[in-house]
Amino acid sequence: MAVQPRWRPALAVALAATTITATLAASANAAPTDYEAEDALVSQGVVESNHAGFSGRGFVNYTNVSGSFVEWTVNAAQAGTHSLTLRYANGTGVNRPVDIRVNGALSASAVAFPGTGAWTTWQTKTVTATLAAGQNKIRATATTAEGGPNADKLTVDAADAEKPTAPGNLRSNGAATPSTVALAWDAARDNVGVVGYDVYQHGQHMKSVTGLSTTVDGLTPNTEYQWTVFAKDAAGNVSPASNEVVIKTPPAQQDTEAPSAPTNLARGTVGPNSVALQWSPSRDNIGVTGYEILRDGQVAATATGTSGEVGGLNPSTAYRFTVRARDAVGNRSAASNEVTVTTAPPGGGGGVEPGRVTTIASNVDVPWGVAFLPDGSALVSERNNFNVFKLTQSGQRTAAGKVPNAVTTGGEGGLLGLEVSPNFAADKWVYIYHSSNAGNRVVRMKYENNALVQSSYQVLLGNIPQSRYHNGGRLRFGPGGMLYVATGDAQAHQNAQNLGSTAGKILRITPDGKVPGDNPFAGNPVWSYGHRNVQGLGFDSRGRLWATEFGNSQMDELNLIVKGGNYGWADCEGTATGLGGGGCGKPGFIRPVRTFAPTGSNSPSGLTIVNDHIFIAQTTGQRVYRMKINGDGVEAPKAYFQGAYDRLRTVEKSPTGGLWLTTTTDKDGTANNDRVLHVELTG
């Protein structure tokens, strides 16, 4: 039921030079509640009734000028998340975006109101916002010279915050083929209603469906996949995960014939720490899918073509190399001819060329956060068991204790990022990002006498939305002493554009958890938004923030972060249309500096910067990329350690020289089989 107006204006009153106020009394038991635009506060607009199909007595025609607005005064029975639905018409082909502010704070930026085909064709656009209990001011302000759309009414509804139950009994729904898997599950329940299901393969969104079964195609033969399904409702709430089902695709065909051995293996460019190789291709009855480069009899790198490079070598040292081919079912050829190559003399330390790799610690369980202490040792977090330990440069390991209240999400959550206070020598604070039973949170604890002081645990920023996947987790202090926090969208992609949510953002807080006065949105910890799942953060020599981000199914991203920037998710993924469907053309979206495709063979995680060279550790890509910063962009990436150390999670610049690099073999289900590595950097 529409709220009754307190006064009735003439329907063609010009308001271009005047401002008229109408305070609307919310019905105590009406939900949702409609608020007519003609009864709102209008600045630079006209109340008209010349286009049919409106509700109430008319609609507001914005003046074609940036800054024109309509402001509704509404009452919320209780504080919390509400949906705001604006009914509008736009008879032009030009988008007429507006900013949505709640009580003066920006809640949604440049919300698109594209053409509806005619001024008599009315459509709706919904955003979510956090309202205070009692009276709220909701303002829709035009952001371009086109003004806003014709505004008919605003509908306010207390958002549904209840998640659906987990889908039950996820199962194989017939035999897998070499490229497809068929799945089925039992229906989830919801207080309002389930509208669909999202199918995931180990954190990667594969497809969305409305029914209780599906077939996923485009898979690789002879490969094991881990499947889960999530239910979602109309409000965007996502259920807990279903049970996990592991299904292996069969070989493309029964094939016991190995490829022929590669021939003509020869050396290419030789450096102090790397050797380039090339060879003639192998033959196979079905097809060669890749090559393994062996160094002194052990696999040191992989390649898809007929050339590759082995890094992490010692200067002035002789190594024996061979290459073997493999096919889709894992048959491996005999070795190629062997070549012996002596690396070049050392070029000196302190450079940016990765060199010798040594193991600092083994038997580690998914090491995620690495933060260095003033003495050159580091604190390391283990994601799945919630332990923190101190690790010296020589490999001495000392338990520091468990982080209280940390829980696993069964996927990408748990004990994640660590950061040491810039004033650690005086204050002893260690900053921690972890999942809990009340959402993801940023906390701090004292580290004294080689141990975390359990009684010092303080929550600085809580209730960050979490899910099994897309939890972000990286922490980084900036040059100005503020703490930057990377979050994920918690598998609810609408969170990323909602400035009232801390999900899908990079946040910025003071060391004691307050919102800095110079943040882009007053009283809001959001520094940038429109992110899917931020993984790495780092500052260059100019004090600029760079971030890596997991994409959905098309492209991963490297972004140069600016204050208040909107990076496009979920309308845009990399440079392609994302799950939100709006595409990348929306005014204000910031393009990534570089994309990595496909996501299934990249996944850029941790990031560190040395002498304005960005180093990125990749999980599914199983490599380290190095890119030199060039202005506002980067030069072409150079890959290191391809396939040599399995999945890689975190890379950090060591205060004593070189890099620390962590492995993350979390997909195999085996605990304590990861390592912390040291990578020398040479000139």
C-alpha positions as CSV (number, residue, x, y, z in Angstrom):
1,M,0.0,0.0,0.0
2,A,1.4,3.4,-0.9
3,V,1.9,5.8,1.9
4,Q,-0.7,8.6,1.9
5,P,0.6,12.1,1.2
6,R,0.3,14.8,3.7
7,W,-0.3,17.4,1.0
8,R,-1.4,17.4,-2.7
9,P,0.5,19.6,-5.1
10,A,-0.6,20.5,-8.6
11,L,0.7,17.9,-11.1
12,A,2.7,20.3,-13.2
13,V,4.4,22.4,-10.6
14,A,7.8,23.5,-11.8
15,L,10.5,22.7,-9.3
16,A,13.6,23.5,-11.3
17,A,14.5,26.5,-9.1
18,T,12.9,25.6,-5.9
19,T,13.1,22.8,-3.3
20,I,10.0,21.3,-1.7
21,T,10.0,18.9,1.2
22,A,7.5,16.2,2.1
23,T,8.0,14.0,5.1
24,L,6.3,10.6,4.7
25,A,5.0,8.6,7.6
26,A,5.8,4.9,7.3
27,S,3.0,2.5,8.0
28,A,3.9,0.5,11.1
29,N,2.9,-2.8,9.7
30,A,3.3,-2.3,6.0
31,A,6.2,-4.2,4.4
32,P,7.2,-3.4,1.8
33,T,6.3,0.2,1.9
34,D,5.9,2.5,-1.2
35,Y,7.0,6.2,-1.1
36,E,5.8,8.3,-4.0
37,A,8.4,10.5,-5.7
38,E,6.0,13.4,-6.0
39,D,5.8,13.6,-2.2
40,A,9.5,13.6,-1.7
41,L,12.1,16.4,-1.4
42,V,12.9,17.4,-5.0
43,S,15.8,19.6,-6.1
44,Q,16.0,20.6,-9.7
45,G,13.1,18.5,-11.0
46,V,9.5,18.7,-12.1
47,V,6.5,16.7,-10.9
48,E,4.6,15.6,-14.0
49,S,1.8,13.2,-15.1
50,N,2.1,13.2,-18.9
51,H,3.4,9.7,-19.3
52,A,1.0,6.9,-18.4
53,G,1.7,4.0,-16.1
54,F,2.9,5.8,-13.0
55,S,1.5,5.1,-9.5
56,G,0.2,7.7,-7.2
57,R,-0.5,11.2,-8.7
58,G,2.6,11.6,-10.9
59,F,6.4,11.2,-11.1
60,V,9.5,13.3,-10.9
61,N,11.2,14.4,-14.1
62,Y,14.8,15.2,-13.1
63,T,16.3,18.4,-14.6
64,N,19.1,17.4,-17.0
65,V,21.9,18.4,-14.8
66,S,24.3,16.6,-12.5
67,G,23.4,17.1,-8.9
68,S,19.6,17.1,-9.3
69,F,18.0,14.8,-6.7
70,V,15.0,13.2,-5.1
71,E,15.1,12.6,-1.4
72,W,12.7,10.4,0.5
73,T,12.2,10.4,4.3
74,V,11.4,6.9,5.5
75,N,11.1,5.2,8.9
76,A,12.6,1.8,9.6
77,A,11.1,-0.3,12.4
78,Q,14.6,-1.6,13.2
79,A,18.1,-1.1,12.1
80,G,19.5,-3.4,9.5
81,T,19.8,-4.2,5.8
82,H,16.9,-3.1,3.6
83,S,16.2,-3.3,-0.1
84,L,15.5,0.0,-1.9
85,T,13.6,-0.4,-5.2
86,L,13.2,2.6,-7.4
87,R,10.5,2.4,-10.1
88,Y,11.6,4.4,-13.1
89,A,11.3,5.1,-16.8
90,N,13.9,6.3,-19.3
91,G,12.7,6.9,-22.8
92,T,16.1,7.6,-24.2
93,G,19.0,5.3,-25.1
94,V,21.3,7.0,-22.6
95,N,22.1,5.7,-19.2
96,R,21.1,8.1,-16.4
97,P,23.1,6.9,-13.3
98,V,22.4,8.2,-9.8
99,D,24.2,7.9,-6.5
100,I,22.2,6.5,-3.6
101,R,22.9,8.1,-0.2
102,V,21.5,7.1,3.1
103,N,21.6,9.7,5.9
104,G,24.3,11.5,3.9
105,A,26.6,8.5,3.5
106,L,27.1,7.0,0.0
107,S,25.5,3.6,-0.2
108,A,25.6,2.8,-3.9
109,S,27.6,4.7,-6.5
110,A,26.5,5.5,-10.0
111,V,23.6,3.0,-10.1
112,A,22.7,2.5,-13.7
113,F,19.3,3.4,-15.0
114,P,19.5,2.5,-18.7
115,G,16.8,3.1,-21.3
116,T,13.5,1.3,-20.8
117,G,12.4,1.7,-24.4
118,A,9.7,4.4,-23.8
119,W,8.7,6.9,-21.2
120,T,5.6,4.8,-20.6
121,T,7.6,1.7,-19.9
122,W,8.3,1.4,-16.2
123,Q,11.0,-0.8,-14.7
124,T,12.6,-1.2,-11.3
125,K,16.2,-1.2,-10.0
126,T,17.0,-2.5,-6.5
127,V,20.0,-1.9,-4.3
128,T,20.6,-2.9,-0.7
129,A,21.4,-0.4,2.1
130,T,21.8,-0.3,5.9
131,L,19.1,1.8,7.5
132,A,19.0,3.1,11.1
133,A,16.1,2.5,13.4
134,G,13.6,5.3,13.0
135,Q,13.9,8.1,10.4
136,N,16.2,7.9,7.4
137,K,16.9,10.2,4.5
138,I,17.4,8.3,1.2
139,R,18.6,10.5,-1.6
140,A,19.0,9.6,-5.3
141,T,21.3,12.1,-7.0
142,A,22.0,12.4,-10.7
143,T,25.7,12.0,-11.5
144,T,25.8,13.2,-15.1
145,A,24.5,16.1,-17.2
146,E,21.7,13.8,-18.4
147,G,20.1,14.0,-15.0
148,G,18.2,11.0,-13.5
149,P,15.4,8.9,-14.9
150,N,11.8,9.7,-14.4
151,A,11.3,8.5,-10.8
152,D,7.9,7.1,-9.9
153,K,8.3,5.7,-6.4
154,L,10.7,4.1,-3.9
155,T,9.8,0.8,-2.3
156,V,11.5,0.0,1.0
157,D,11.5,-3.5,2.4
158,A,13.4,-5.0,5.3
159,A,15.8,-7.3,3.6
160,D,15.6,-11.0,4.2
161,A,18.7,-11.9,6.1
162,E,18.0,-15.7,6.6
163,K,20.1,-18.0,4.6
164,P,18.6,-21.1,2.9
165,T,19.5,-24.5,4.3
166,A,22.3,-26.4,2.5
167,P,21.3,-28.5,-0.4
168,G,21.4,-32.2,0.6
169,N,22.7,-35.4,-0.9
170,L,24.9,-34.0,-3.6
171,R,25.7,-36.9,-5.8
172,S,26.8,-38.1,-9.2
173,N,23.8,-38.3,-11.6
174,G,25.2,-40.8,-14.1
175,A,28.6,-41.8,-15.4
176,A,31.1,-39.0,-16.0
177,T,32.4,-38.6,-19.5
178,P,35.9,-37.4,-20.3
179,S,34.6,-33.8,-20.5
180,T,31.4,-33.8,-18.4
181,V,30.1,-34.5,-15.0
182,A,26.4,-34.8,-14.1
183,L,25.3,-33.8,-10.7
184,A,22.0,-33.9,-8.7
185,W,21.0,-32.8,-5.2
186,D,18.0,-32.5,-2.9
187,A,16.2,-29.2,-2.5
188,A,17.2,-26.6,0.0
189,R,14.6,-24.8,2.2
190,D,14.2,-21.1,2.8
191,N,11.9,-18.9,4.8
192,V,10.9,-17.0,1.6
193,G,12.0,-19.2,-1.2
194,V,15.0,-20.6,-3.0
195,V,15.5,-19.0,-6.4
196,G,18.6,-21.0,-7.6
197,Y,21.7,-23.0,-7.0
198,D,25.4,-22.2,-7.7
199,V,27.7,-25.1,-8.6
200,Y,31.3,-24.8,-7.5
201,Q,34.4,-26.8,-8.2
202,H,37.0,-26.2,-5.4
203,G,36.2,-22.5,-5.1
204,Q,35.5,-21.8,-8.8
205,H,32.0,-20.9,-9.8
206,M,31.1,-23.2,-12.7
207,K,27.4,-22.4,-13.3
208,S,24.1,-21.3,-11.9
209,V,20.9,-23.3,-12.3
210,T,17.3,-23.2,-11.0
211,G,16.6,-26.9,-10.9
212,L,18.0,-29.8,-8.8
213,S,20.4,-31.3,-11.4
214,T,22.9,-30.1,-14.0
215,T,25.7,-31.3,-16.2
216,V,29.0,-29.4,-16.2
217,D,31.0,-29.6,-19.4
218,G,34.3,-28.3,-20.7
219,L,36.2,-30.5,-18.2
220,T,39.6,-32.1,-18.6
221,P,39.8,-35.9,-19.1
222,N,41.4,-38.1,-16.5
223,T,41.1,-35.3,-13.8
224,E,39.7,-35.3,-10.3
225,Y,37.2,-32.6,-9.4
226,Q,35.7,-31.6,-6.1
227,W,32.1,-30.4,-6.3
228,T,29.8,-28.5,-3.9
229,V,26.5,-26.7,-4.4
230,F,25.0,-23.7,-2.7
231,A,21.4,-22.5,-2.6
232,K,20.5,-18.8,-2.9
233,D,17.3,-16.7,-2.3
234,A,16.0,-13.6,-3.9
235,A,17.8,-11.4,-1.3
236,G,21.1,-12.8,-2.3
237,N,21.6,-14.9,0.8
238,V,23.8,-17.9,0.2
239,S,23.4,-21.2,2.0
240,P,26.1,-23.3,3.6
241,A,27.8,-25.7,1.3
242,S,26.3,-29.1,0.4
243,N,28.3,-32.2,1.0
244,E,31.4,-32.4,-1.2
245,V,31.5,-35.0,-4.0
246,V,34.8,-35.9,-5.7
247,I,34.4,-37.2,-9.2
248,K,37.1,-38.1,-11.6
249,T,36.6,-37.8,-15.3
250,P,37.7,-40.9,-17.3
251,P,40.4,-40.8,-19.9
252,A,39.5,-39.6,-23.3
253,Q,39.9,-43.2,-24.5
254,Q,41.8,-46.2,-23.3
255,D,45.3,-45.3,-24.2
256,T,48.4,-47.2,-23.1
257,E,50.7,-45.9,-25.8
258,A,53.3,-43.4,-24.5
259,P,54.5,-40.5,-26.6
260,S,57.8,-40.7,-28.4
261,A,60.8,-39.2,-26.7
262,P,61.6,-35.5,-27.4
263,T,64.7,-35.0,-29.5
264,N,67.4,-32.4,-30.1
265,L,67.3,-31.0,-26.6
266,A,69.6,-28.0,-26.5
267,R,70.5,-25.1,-24.3
268,G,69.3,-21.5,-24.8
269,T,70.1,-18.5,-22.8
270,V,72.0,-19.2,-19.6
271,G,72.1,-16.9,-16.6
272,P,73.5,-17.2,-13.1
273,N,70.3,-18.7,-11.8
274,S,68.4,-20.0,-14.9
275,V,68.8,-22.1,-18.0
276,A,66.5,-21.9,-21.1
277,L,66.0,-25.0,-23.1
278,Q,64.4,-26.0,-26.4
279,W,63.7,-29.3,-28.1
280,S,62.0,-31.0,-31.0
281,P,58.4,-32.1,-30.4
282,S,57.3,-35.6,-29.5
283,R,54.6,-37.6,-31.3
284,D,51.6,-39.5,-29.8
285,N,48.8,-41.6,-31.1
286,I,46.3,-39.2,-29.5
287,G,48.2,-36.1,-28.7
288,V,50.9,-34.7,-26.5
289,T,49.6,-32.4,-23.8
290,G,52.8,-31.2,-22.2
291,Y,56.4,-31.7,-21.3
292,E,58.3,-32.2,-18.0
293,I,61.8,-30.7,-17.7
294,L,64.0,-32.8,-15.4
295,R,67.0,-31.4,-13.6
296,D,69.4,-34.1,-12.3
297,G,66.6,-36.6,-12.6
298,Q,63.9,-34.6,-10.8
299,V,61.0,-32.6,-12.3
300,A,62.0,-29.0,-12.1
301,A,59.5,-27.3,-14.5
302,T,56.7,-28.0,-16.9
303,A,55.9,-26.6,-20.4
304,T,53.1,-26.9,-22.9
305,G,55.3,-26.1,-25.9
306,T,58.8,-27.0,-27.0
307,S,60.8,-24.6,-24.9
308,G,61.0,-23.8,-21.2
309,E,63.2,-22.4,-18.5
310,V,64.4,-23.8,-15.2
311,G,65.1,-21.2,-12.5
312,G,66.2,-21.3,-8.9
313,L,69.7,-22.5,-9.8
314,N,73.1,-21.8,-8.2
315,P,75.7,-19.7,-10.2
316,S,78.7,-21.4,-11.7
317,T,77.2,-24.8,-11.2
318,A,76.8,-27.7,-13.7
319,Y,73.3,-29.3,-14.1
320,R,72.1,-32.2,-16.2
321,F,68.8,-31.7,-18.0
322,T,66.4,-34.0,-19.9
323,V,62.8,-33.6,-21.1
324,R,60.0,-36.1,-21.4
325,A,56.5,-35.8,-23.0
326,R,53.1,-36.7,-21.5
327,D,49.7,-37.3,-22.9
328,A,46.1,-36.7,-21.6
329,V,46.0,-40.0,-19.6
330,G,49.4,-39.5,-18.0
331,N,51.5,-41.8,-20.2
332,R,55.1,-40.4,-20.2
333,S,57.7,-40.8,-22.9
334,A,61.3,-41.9,-22.5
335,A,63.7,-39.1,-21.7
336,S,65.3,-37.0,-24.4
337,N,69.0,-36.7,-24.9
338,E,70.8,-35.3,-21.9
339,V,72.5,-31.9,-21.9
340,T,74.8,-30.6,-19.2
341,V,74.8,-26.8,-18.7
342,T,76.9,-24.7,-16.4
343,T,75.2,-21.6,-15.1
344,A,76.9,-18.2,-15.4
345,P,79.0,-16.6,-12.7
346,P,77.0,-14.7,-9.9
347,G,75.8,-11.3,-10.8
348,G,75.6,-10.0,-7.2
349,G,72.8,-9.8,-4.7
350,G,70.1,-7.2,-4.2
351,G,68.6,-7.5,-7.6
352,V,65.2,-8.8,-8.8
353,E,66.2,-12.0,-10.6
354,P,65.0,-15.1,-8.7
355,G,67.9,-17.5,-8.0
356,R,68.6,-20.4,-5.8
357,V,65.6,-21.9,-3.8
358,T,66.1,-23.5,-0.4
359,T,63.6,-24.9,2.1
360,I,63.3,-23.0,5.3
361,A,60.5,-25.2,6.8
362,S,58.6,-28.3,5.8
363,N,55.7,-30.2,7.3
364,V,53.6,-27.0,7.4
365,D,49.8,-27.0,7.0
366,V,48.6,-24.4,4.3
367,P,50.9,-21.5,5.4
368,W,48.8,-18.4,4.5
369,G,50.1,-15.3,6.3
370,V,53.8,-14.3,6.6
371,A,54.7,-11.2,8.6
372,F,58.3,-10.3,9.5
373,L,59.4,-9.2,13.0
374,P,62.1,-6.6,13.6
375,D,64.8,-9.3,14.2
376,G,64.3,-10.7,10.7
377,S,62.3,-13.8,11.7
378,A,58.7,-14.2,10.7
379,L,55.3,-15.2,12.1
380,V,53.5,-17.7,9.9
381,S,49.8,-18.6,10.1
382,E,48.5,-22.0,9.2
383,R,45.0,-21.7,7.7
384,N,43.3,-24.9,8.7
385,N,44.7,-25.6,12.2
386,F,44.7,-21.9,13.4
387,N,48.3,-22.1,14.6
388,V,50.9,-19.3,14.4
389,F,54.6,-20.1,14.7
390,K,57.8,-18.1,14.6
391,L,60.3,-19.1,11.9
392,T,63.8,-17.8,11.7
393,Q,65.8,-17.3,8.5
394,S,67.8,-20.5,9.4
395,G,64.6,-22.5,9.8
396,Q,64.2,-22.7,13.6
397,R,60.5,-23.0,14.4
398,T,58.8,-22.0,17.6
399,A,55.1,-22.4,18.3
400,A,53.4,-19.1,19.2
401,G,49.9,-20.5,19.9
402,K,46.5,-20.8,18.4
403,V,44.3,-17.8,17.5
404,P,41.1,-17.9,19.6
405,N,37.7,-18.1,17.9
406,A,39.1,-19.0,14.5
407,V,37.1,-21.6,12.6
408,T,37.4,-23.2,9.2
409,T,34.8,-22.7,6.4
410,G,35.6,-26.0,4.8
411,G,37.1,-24.0,1.8
412,E,39.0,-20.8,1.6
413,G,38.4,-19.4,5.1
414,G,40.2,-20.0,8.4
415,L,43.3,-18.4,9.8
416,L,44.5,-16.1,7.0
417,G,46.5,-12.9,6.9
418,L,49.0,-11.6,9.4
419,E,50.6,-8.2,9.7
420,V,53.0,-6.9,12.3
421,S,52.5,-3.4,13.8
422,P,54.7,-0.7,12.3
423,N,55.4,0.2,15.9
424,F,55.9,-3.4,17.1
425,A,59.1,-2.7,19.1
426,A,56.9,-0.5,21.4
427,D,53.4,-1.9,21.2
428,K,53.9,-5.7,20.4
429,W,50.7,-5.9,18.3
430,V,50.2,-8.5,15.7
431,Y,47.2,-8.1,13.3
432,I,45.2,-11.1,12.2
433,Y,42.4,-11.9,9.7
434,H,40.4,-15.0,10.5
435,S,37.0,-16.6,10.0
436,S,34.8,-17.0,13.1
437,N,31.3,-18.1,14.0
438,A,30.2,-14.5,13.6
439,G,31.8,-13.8,10.2
440,N,35.3,-12.9,9.1
441,R,37.1,-10.5,11.4
442,V,40.2,-8.4,11.9
443,V,41.7,-8.8,15.3
444,R,45.0,-8.0,17.1
445,M,46.9,-9.8,19.8
446,K,50.1,-9.0,21.7
447,Y,53.2,-11.1,20.8
448,E,55.5,-11.3,23.8
449,N,58.1,-13.8,24.9
450,N,57.7,-15.8,21.7
451,A,54.0,-16.3,22.2
452,L,50.6,-14.8,21.4
453,V,49.1,-13.4,24.6
454,Q,45.7,-15.0,24.7
455,S,44.1,-12.4,27.0
456,S,45.1,-9.6,24.6
457,Y,42.7,-10.7,21.8
458,Q,40.8,-7.6,20.5
459,V,38.2,-7.5,17.6
460,L,38.9,-4.4,15.5
461,L,36.5,-5.1,12.7
462,G,33.9,-7.9,12.8
463,N,30.9,-9.3,10.9
464,I,32.7,-9.2,7.6
465,P,30.5,-11.5,5.5
466,Q,31.9,-15.0,5.0
467,S,31.2,-18.2,3.1
468,R,32.9,-21.4,2.2
469,Y,34.7,-19.5,-0.5
470,H,35.6,-15.8,-1.4
471,N,36.8,-14.7,2.0
472,G,39.8,-12.5,1.0
473,G,42.1,-12.2,4.0
474,R,45.2,-10.3,3.2
475,L,46.4,-7.5,5.5
476,R,48.9,-4.7,4.7
477,F,50.0,-1.5,6.6
478,G,50.3,1.4,4.2
479,P,53.0,4.2,4.2
480,G,50.7,6.4,6.3
481,G,50.3,3.8,9.1
482,M,46.8,2.7,8.2
483,L,45.8,-0.9,7.9
484,Y,44.4,-2.1,4.5
485,V,42.1,-5.2,4.6
486,A,41.3,-7.4,1.6
487,T,37.9,-9.1,1.6
488,G,35.9,-11.3,-0.7
489,D,32.2,-11.1,-1.8
490,A,31.3,-14.2,0.3
491,Q,29.8,-15.8,-2.8
492,A,27.1,-13.1,-2.9
493,H,28.2,-11.0,-5.9
494,Q,25.8,-8.2,-5.1
495,N,27.9,-7.4,-2.0
496,A,30.7,-6.0,-4.1
497,Q,28.7,-2.9,-5.2
498,N,27.0,-2.4,-1.9
499,L,28.8,0.2,0.1
500,G,26.9,-0.8,3.1
501,S,28.7,-4.2,3.1
502,T,32.3,-4.8,3.9
503,A,32.4,-7.8,1.5
504,G,34.0,-7.5,-1.9
505,K,36.1,-4.5,-0.8
506,I,39.5,-3.2,0.2
507,L,39.0,-1.7,3.6
508,R,41.1,0.9,5.4
509,I,41.1,1.3,9.2
510,T,43.4,2.9,11.9
511,P,45.6,0.6,13.9
512,D,42.9,0.5,16.7
513,G,40.1,-0.3,14.3
514,K,38.5,3.2,13.7
515,V,37.5,4.7,10.4
516,P,40.0,7.3,9.3
517,G,38.6,10.7,8.6
518,D,40.1,10.9,5.1
519,N,38.4,7.7,3.9
520,P,36.5,8.3,0.7
521,F,33.0,7.5,2.2
522,A,32.4,9.3,5.5
523,G,32.2,6.9,8.5
524,N,32.8,3.9,6.2
525,P,35.9,1.6,6.2
526,V,35.6,1.0,2.5
527,W,38.6,2.2,0.5
528,S,37.7,0.6,-2.9
529,Y,34.9,-1.7,-4.0
530,G,33.6,-3.8,-6.8
531,H,36.0,-6.7,-6.0
532,R,35.3,-10.4,-6.1
533,N,38.0,-11.9,-3.9
534,V,41.1,-9.8,-3.2
535,Q,44.1,-11.9,-2.4
536,G,47.3,-9.8,-2.5
537,L,48.2,-6.3,-1.4
538,G,51.4,-4.3,-1.8
539,F,52.8,-0.8,-2.0
540,D,55.3,0.5,-4.6
541,S,58.0,3.2,-4.1
542,R,55.4,5.9,-4.8
543,G,53.1,4.7,-2.1
544,R,50.5,3.3,-4.5
545,L,48.5,0.2,-3.6
546,W,48.4,-2.8,-6.0
547,A,46.1,-5.8,-5.5
548,T,45.6,-9.2,-7.0
549,E,42.1,-10.6,-7.3
550,F,40.7,-14.0,-8.1
551,G,38.3,-13.9,-11.1
552,N,35.2,-16.1,-11.5
553,S,35.7,-18.2,-14.6
554,Q,37.1,-15.8,-17.2
555,M,39.9,-13.6,-16.0
556,D,41.9,-12.9,-12.8
557,E,43.1,-9.4,-12.2
558,L,46.0,-7.2,-11.1
559,N,44.7,-3.7,-10.1
560,L,46.2,-0.4,-9.2
561,I,44.0,0.8,-6.4
562,V,42.8,4.4,-6.0
563,K,40.8,6.0,-3.2
564,G,37.1,5.3,-3.7
565,G,37.6,3.3,-6.9
566,N,35.0,0.9,-8.3
567,Y,36.6,-2.1,-10.0
568,G,33.4,-3.4,-11.6
569,W,32.5,-6.8,-10.1
570,A,30.0,-8.3,-10.6
571,D,29.0,-6.5,-13.8
572,C,32.5,-6.8,-15.1
573,E,35.1,-9.6,-14.7
574,G,38.5,-8.4,-16.0
575,T,37.5,-6.9,-19.3
576,A,34.5,-9.2,-19.9
577,T,30.9,-9.2,-18.7
578,G,30.6,-10.8,-15.3
579,L,27.8,-12.6,-13.4
580,G,25.9,-9.3,-12.8
581,G,25.4,-9.0,-16.5
582,G,25.9,-5.2,-16.8
583,G,29.3,-5.4,-18.6
584,C,32.3,-3.2,-18.3
585,G,31.0,0.0,-19.9
586,K,29.5,1.6,-16.8
587,P,30.9,5.0,-16.2
588,G,33.4,5.0,-13.3
589,F,34.5,1.4,-13.6
590,I,38.3,1.1,-13.4
591,R,39.9,-1.4,-15.7
592,P,42.5,-3.8,-14.4
593,V,46.1,-3.1,-15.2
594,R,46.6,-6.7,-16.3
595,T,44.4,-9.7,-16.6
596,F,45.3,-13.4,-16.4
597,A,43.3,-15.9,-18.4
598,P,41.9,-18.5,-18.0
599,T,41.3,-18.5,-14.2
600,G,41.7,-22.2,-14.1
601,S,45.4,-21.9,-14.9
602,N,46.3,-18.8,-13.0
603,S,44.7,-17.6,-9.7
604,P,47.1,-14.9,-8.6
605,S,47.3,-14.9,-4.8
606,G,50.0,-13.3,-2.7
607,L,51.8,-10.1,-3.9
608,T,55.0,-8.4,-2.9
609,I,57.0,-5.5,-4.5
610,V,60.8,-5.4,-4.7
611,N,62.5,-2.4,-6.4
612,D,59.2,-1.6,-8.2
613,H,59.0,-5.2,-9.5
614,I,55.8,-7.0,-8.6
615,F,56.1,-10.6,-7.6
616,I,52.9,-12.7,-7.6
617,A,52.4,-16.3,-6.4
618,Q,49.8,-18.3,-8.3
619,T,47.9,-21.2,-6.9
620,T,46.4,-23.1,-9.9
621,G,49.1,-21.5,-12.2
622,Q,51.9,-23.1,-10.0
623,R,54.3,-20.3,-10.8
624,V,55.7,-16.9,-9.7
625,Y,55.2,-14.0,-12.0
626,R,57.5,-11.0,-12.0
627,M,56.4,-7.7,-13.6
628,K,58.2,-4.4,-13.7
629,I,56.0,-1.4,-12.9
630,N,56.0,1.1,-15.7
631,G,54.1,4.3,-15.0
632,D,50.5,3.2,-14.2
633,G,51.0,-0.1,-15.9
634,V,53.3,-3.1,-15.8
635,E,55.6,-4.7,-18.4
636,A,55.0,-8.2,-19.7
637,P,55.1,-10.8,-16.9
638,K,58.0,-13.3,-16.7
639,A,57.3,-16.7,-15.2
640,Y,59.5,-18.6,-12.7
641,F,59.3,-22.1,-11.1
642,Q,56.5,-23.3,-13.5
643,G,55.2,-26.5,-11.9
644,A,58.3,-27.0,-9.8
645,Y,56.7,-26.5,-6.3
646,D,53.0,-27.2,-6.9
647,R,50.5,-24.5,-5.9
648,L,51.9,-21.3,-4.5
649,R,50.1,-19.0,-2.0
650,T,52.1,-16.3,-0.4
651,V,55.2,-14.4,-1.5
652,E,56.9,-11.8,0.8
653,K,60.1,-9.7,0.6
654,S,62.5,-10.8,3.3
655,P,64.2,-8.0,5.3
656,T,67.5,-10.0,5.0
657,G,67.2,-10.3,1.2
658,G,65.4,-12.4,-1.2
659,L,61.8,-13.7,-1.0
660,W,59.9,-16.1,1.2
661,L,57.5,-18.3,-0.8
662,T,54.8,-20.7,0.6
663,T,53.3,-23.7,-1.1
664,T,49.6,-24.5,-0.7
665,T,48.8,-28.1,-1.6
666,D,45.4,-27.7,0.0
667,K,43.5,-29.5,-2.7
668,D,45.0,-32.9,-1.9
669,G,43.3,-33.3,1.5
670,T,46.6,-34.1,3.3
671,A,47.7,-32.0,6.2
672,N,51.2,-30.8,7.0
673,N,52.7,-31.3,3.5
674,D,53.5,-27.7,2.6
675,R,56.7,-25.8,2.7
676,V,58.1,-22.3,3.3
677,L,60.8,-21.6,0.8
678,H,63.5,-18.9,0.4
679,V,64.3,-17.5,-3.0
680,E,67.5,-15.6,-3.6
681,L,67.3,-12.5,-5.6
682,T,70.4,-11.6,-7.7
683,G,71.4,-8.6,-9.9
